[in-house]
């Protein structure tokens, strides 16, 4: 038996998008950014943003679509879903020509953190993308 569980805490990069499958099952897509900041040995600050494409299914999909919006801080529990063609993350090219990657996650549980309009900036979580910043999906 094998098992995986991924937990991410980050901010929505855009408003949730809800749709229905042909059999009527609701599914909501989220774009979630997390970031990590550090200081190198030479004192130079560094920052890394990782994007996750999250799918939320069923009743929880409807709730997420109704109450979440761009910038909200969320905790997602789920499982990683590899790209079927490569077995890894989805790789893309940013507008500036640099390479980026996003990771597919199927949510099992979504928790709303902070109050409405909370972006988590004070907690060190990823801030919502600035106007013009590349969102990979």
matplotlib code that plots the C-alpha trace (Angstrom):
import matplotlib.pyplot as plt

x = [0.0, 1.2, -0.1, 0.7, -0.6, 0.5, -0.2, 0.3, -0.5, -0.6, -2.6, -5.0, -3.5, -7.0, -10.6, -11.8, -13.3, -16.2, -17.7, -19.7, -18.7, -21.1, -22.7, -23.3, -20.4, -19.1, -15.3, -13.5, -10.1, -7.7, -4.4, -2.4, 1.1, 3.5, 6.8, 10.0, 12.5, 16.1, 19.4, 22.4, 25.8, 26.9, 24.0, 22.1, 18.3, 16.6, 12.9, 11.2, 7.5, 5.9, 2.5, 0.0, -3.1, -5.7, -8.9, -11.7, -14.6, -18.2, -20.0, -16.6, -16.1, -19.3, -18.3, -14.8, -16.2, -18.7, -16.5, -12.9, -11.4, -8.0, -5.5, -7.2, -4.9, -5.8, -4.5, -4.9, -4.6, -4.5, -2.6, -0.1, -1.2, 1.7, 1.4, 0.3, 2.7, 5.9, 5.2, 6.3, 5.1, 3.7, 6.5, 5.8, 7.7, 7.1, 6.6, 10.2, 11.5, 12.4, 11.2, 8.6, 6.6, 3.3, 2.1, -1.3, -3.1, -6.4, -7.8, -9.2, -9.7, -9.6, -9.4, -10.0, -7.3, -7.5, -10.5, -12.0, -9.4, -6.5, -3.5, -1.1, 1.6, 2.2, 2.6, 5.3, 3.1, 3.0, 1.3, -1.1, 0.7, 1.2, -0.5, 1.4, 3.1, 2.9, 0.4, 1.2, -2.4]
y = [0.0, 3.5, 6.9, 10.5, 13.8, 17.2, 20.3, 23.8, 27.2, 30.1, 32.8, 32.5, 34.1, 34.7, 34.1, 30.5, 29.1, 26.7, 24.4, 21.2, 17.9, 16.3, 14.2, 17.4, 17.1, 20.6, 21.2, 24.4, 25.3, 27.4, 28.9, 29.0, 30.6, 29.8, 31.5, 30.9, 33.6, 33.2, 34.9, 33.4, 32.9, 36.1, 38.0, 38.2, 37.8, 35.2, 34.4, 31.6, 31.3, 27.9, 27.7, 25.0, 24.2, 22.9, 21.1, 20.9, 18.5, 18.1, 20.3, 21.7, 23.0, 25.0, 26.4, 27.4, 29.1, 31.0, 32.3, 32.5, 35.2, 36.4, 37.0, 34.9, 32.8, 29.1, 25.7, 22.9, 19.2, 16.9, 14.7, 15.6, 14.6, 14.3, 15.6, 12.5, 13.3, 13.8, 12.3, 15.6, 19.2, 21.2, 23.2, 26.6, 29.6, 33.0, 36.2, 37.1, 33.9, 32.1, 28.6, 28.0, 25.0, 24.4, 21.4, 19.8, 19.0, 17.3, 18.8, 16.6, 19.5, 23.3, 25.5, 29.3, 31.1, 34.7, 37.0, 38.2, 40.2, 38.7, 38.0, 36.7, 39.2, 39.5, 35.8, 35.4, 33.6, 34.5, 37.8, 37.8, 38.4, 42.0, 43.3, 41.9, 39.1, 35.8, 33.3, 30.0, 29.0]
z = [0.0, -0.7, 0.3, -0.4, 1.2, 0.2, 2.3, 0.9, 2.3, -0.1, -1.8, -4.7, -7.9, -9.4, -8.6, -8.6, -11.7, -11.3, -14.0, -14.1, -15.6, -18.1, -15.3, -13.3, -10.8, -9.7, -10.1, -9.2, -10.4, -8.2, -8.9, -5.6, -5.1, -2.3, -1.8, 0.1, 1.1, 2.2, 2.6, 0.9, 2.5, 0.9, 2.4, -0.9, -0.4, -2.5, -3.3, -5.0, -6.0, -6.7, -8.4, -7.9, -10.1, -7.7, -8.6, -5.9, -6.5, -5.3, -2.6, -1.5, -5.1, -4.8, -1.4, -2.6, -5.7, -3.6, -0.8, -2.1, -4.3, -5.6, -2.9, -0.2, 2.0, 1.9, 3.2, 0.7, 1.6, -1.4, -3.6, -6.4, -9.9, -12.4, -16.0, -18.0, -20.8, -18.7, -15.3, -13.7, -13.3, -16.2, -17.7, -19.4, -20.7, -19.0, -21.0, -20.2, -21.8, -18.6, -17.7, -15.0, -13.7, -12.1, -10.1, -10.4, -7.1, -6.5, -3.2, -0.5, 1.9, 1.5, 4.6, 4.4, 6.5, 7.7, 7.2, 3.9, 2.0, 4.0, 1.8, 4.4, 3.8, 7.5, 7.8, 5.2, 2.7, -1.0, -1.7, -4.7, -8.0, -9.1, -12.2, -15.2, -13.2, -15.1, -13.7, -15.4, -16.0]

ax = plt.figure().add_subplot(projection="3d")
ax.plot(x, y, z, "-o")
ax.set_aspect("equal")
plt.show()
